[in-house]
Structure formats: structure tokens, C-alpha cells
Amino acid sequence: MSDKRLAYQQWISGERSFKKWLLVYIRRYILLLPVVLLVLLALVYVYSWFSSFYDPSVRSLLSAEGVRWSLRNGVRNFTDAPMAKVLLLLISLGLLWRSRLITMLYRLFHRKSVTLKQRRALGLAFSVLAVYVVFLLVSLAVPHSIMLSVRGTVEGSPFVDGLFMFVILGIALLGTTYGISSGAYRNHVDWIEGAGSLLSRTVSYFITAFIFSELIACSLYTQCELLMPLCNFLMRYEDWVYYAMLVLFVI
């Protein structure tokens, strides 16, 4: 019996909520995304070969030069994508997830009972996060701060350039503080496992991201006028496209 049919029967029988059934249903079709992208990539290869006969400016991916380019740049196309940022984001979110802070907030939102230890851990975690944010803001207000540019402005400063890293550190700090104070992280082993807890759930995402990066790079290589507008649009919002795909696969 398929996962979708089993989930549907469990929902009908009351064993599973509609929300969980819907998530299973959505995830089933999200996993079709890498297959769709792979088909599109194959079509780009064929289309570039076909178009090169009629338009000399189009570079065929199936020509000798195109094959050499594909072999030389296959890995580079993937590493040039914002994969390092995605990995750091997954590590920090993993620490937050494994600390069970999100579960705690969910219970509070639905007014379910929580222990005194959990409440104190939550208060401590957000207090530490508040101190971290205040420290960053104060560092920007200090004249000649290393966070500011050489002209003493926020624009073009190390703070702006490293804003993503500051966000990552803030998420990791929040999860780590709550995890330690609540008992979810009892030692360094728990902490390391927490950091990698989401990586095992996102293998399908990295497969999809690899195919997507190849699709964009190969489309740009062809210099085909039909493909360039879409490629330029995706390149403009490249980071957000990868983050949006990440959200779909982490659900």
C-alpha cells in the first residue's frame, strides 16, 4: 500500500489528522521536482544541439566543446551556488530543532502544559538572544567600530556583508542555550548530533539543488535567446530560489 493511500485511510479512520495527511500528499509530489528538473536539463541539451544548426550563436552542449565544458564545470556549477550558506543554515536550524524549543513554543501557543524548567529555559534562551542583538546594535553605534565601513557608515560595512552569518549565529545561540538549559543537550555528543539532525532529512534537497544548478548553468552556456530571460531572472534571485526549495523539502 502506498504512503499516500495509507495516510489517507488513517485520516478517514481518525488515526491521522487532515494536516498530516496533506503534508504526506504534498511531500509525495515535491519529490517529483528533481525528476522534472532532470527532464528539463536533458531538453536543454537536446534543444541547444538542435538550435545550433539554425543559429550559429547558440553553443551546443552536445558538441565536443560543450561536452568538455560540462565535464570541467559540473561540480563548479554546484559549488558556485549558495550551498555553503544552505549548509550553515541547516546546521543552525538543526540545533534549534533538536533543542525542542519549537515544540515548546507550539505548546505555549496552544496553551498546553509545560514544566517550570522549560519555562525558565525559554526565558534564558531569549534573554541571551536579546543580549546578542543589543551587543550588535551597540557595536554599530560606537564610532570607528570594526562593524562599520572605513567611512564610519553601515552601508558597505562588515556588518552588512556578514549579516547572514550574524543571523546564523543568533539561531544557533538560541537553540544551544535552550537545549543546554532544558536538558536536551547533556553533552557535546548531543550538541553535534543536533547540529546535523536536519542534514539527513534534506538529501533529496541537495540532489534537486545539484540538478537545478546544472540546469541554470547549462542554459546560460548555450546563450540561447529563448532561455536567457528566465535564466537572468533566476540568477537575480538565486539565493531565494534555493531557500524556497529548502523550505519545501524540510516540511
ChimeraX attribute file (.defattr): number of C-alpha atoms within 10 A of each C-alpha:
attribute: neighborCount
match mode: 1-to-1
recipient: residues
	/A:1	6
	/A:2	7
	/A:3	12
	/A:4	17
	/A:5	13
	/A:6	13
	/A:7	22
	/A:8	21
	/A:9	14
	/A:10	16
	/A:11	17
	/A:12	13
	/A:13	10
	/A:14	10
	/A:15	11
	/A:16	14
	/A:17	14
	/A:18	15
	/A:19	10
	/A:20	14
	/A:21	20
	/A:22	15
	/A:23	13
	/A:24	19
	/A:25	16
	/A:26	14
	/A:27	15
	/A:28	13
	/A:29	9
	/A:30	16
	/A:31	15
	/A:32	11
	/A:33	17
	/A:34	19
	/A:35	13
	/A:36	13
	/A:37	19
	/A:38	17
	/A:39	13
	/A:40	15
	/A:41	20
	/A:42	11
	/A:43	13
	/A:44	21
	/A:45	19
	/A:46	14
	/A:47	18
	/A:48	24
	/A:49	19
	/A:50	14
	/A:51	16
	/A:52	18
	/A:53	12
	/A:54	9
	/A:55	11
	/A:56	9
	/A:57	13
	/A:58	19
	/A:59	22
	/A:60	26
	/A:61	23
	/A:62	17
	/A:63	14
	/A:64	9
	/A:65	11
	/A:66	19
	/A:67	13
	/A:68	12
	/A:69	14
	/A:70	18
	/A:71	10
	/A:72	11
	/A:73	16
	/A:74	16
	/A:75	13
	/A:76	14
	/A:77	19
	/A:78	18
	/A:79	13
	/A:80	12
	/A:81	19
	/A:82	16
	/A:83	17
	/A:84	11
	/A:85	16
	/A:86	15
	/A:87	15
	/A:88	17
	/A:89	20
	/A:90	22
	/A:91	23
	/A:92	25
	/A:93	23
	/A:94	23
	/A:95	30
	/A:96	24
	/A:97	19
	/A:98	23
	/A:99	27
	/A:100	17
	/A:101	24
	/A:102	13
	/A:103	12
	/A:104	17
	/A:105	15
	/A:106	12
	/A:107	13
	/A:108	13
	/A:109	9
	/A:110	8
	/A:111	9
	/A:112	10
	/A:113	9
	/A:114	12
	/A:115	10
	/A:116	10
	/A:117	12
	/A:118	18
	/A:119	16
	/A:120	13
	/A:121	20
	/A:122	21
	/A:123	13
	/A:124	17
	/A:125	22
	/A:126	16
	/A:127	14
	/A:128	16
	/A:129	20
	/A:130	14
	/A:131	11
	/A:132	16
	/A:133	15
	/A:134	12
	/A:135	12
	/A:136	14
	/A:137	12
	/A:138	10
	/A:139	16
	/A:140	19
	/A:141	15
	/A:142	12
	/A:143	11
	/A:144	14
	/A:145	15
	/A:146	14
	/A:147	22
	/A:148	21
	/A:149	16
	/A:150	13
	/A:151	10
	/A:152	17
	/A:153	15
	/A:154	16
	/A:155	12
	/A:156	13
	/A:157	19
	/A:158	14
	/A:159	19
	/A:160	15
	/A:161	13
	/A:162	12
	/A:163	12
	/A:164	14
	/A:165	15
	/A:166	16
	/A:167	14
	/A:168	18
	/A:169	17
	/A:170	18
	/A:171	19
	/A:172	21
	/A:173	20
	/A:174	25
	/A:175	31
	/A:176	24
	/A:177	23
	/A:178	27
	/A:179	27
	/A:180	17
	/A:181	18
	/A:182	23
	/A:183	13
	/A:184	18
	/A:185	22
	/A:186	12
	/A:187	10
	/A:188	9
	/A:189	10
	/A:190	16
	/A:191	21
	/A:192	14
	/A:193	15
	/A:194	25
	/A:195	24
	/A:196	18
	/A:197	20
	/A:198	21
	/A:199	17
	/A:200	8
	/A:201	12
	/A:202	17
	/A:203	12
	/A:204	17
	/A:205	22
	/A:206	20
	/A:207	11
	/A:208	24
	/A:209	22
	/A:210	21
	/A:211	24
	/A:212	24
	/A:213	24
	/A:214	23
	/A:215	23
	/A:216	21
	/A:217	20
	/A:218	25
	/A:219	24
	/A:220	19
	/A:221	18
	/A:222	23
	/A:223	15
	/A:224	20
	/A:225	12
	/A:226	9
	/A:227	14
	/A:228	16
	/A:229	12
	/A:230	14
	/A:231	17
	/A:232	13
	/A:233	10
	/A:234	15
	/A:235	16
	/A:236	11
	/A:237	10
	/A:238	16
	/A:239	15
	/A:240	13
	/A:241	14
	/A:242	22
	/A:243	15
	/A:244	10
	/A:245	16
	/A:246	19
	/A:247	11
	/A:248	13
	/A:249	17
	/A:250	14
	/A:251	11
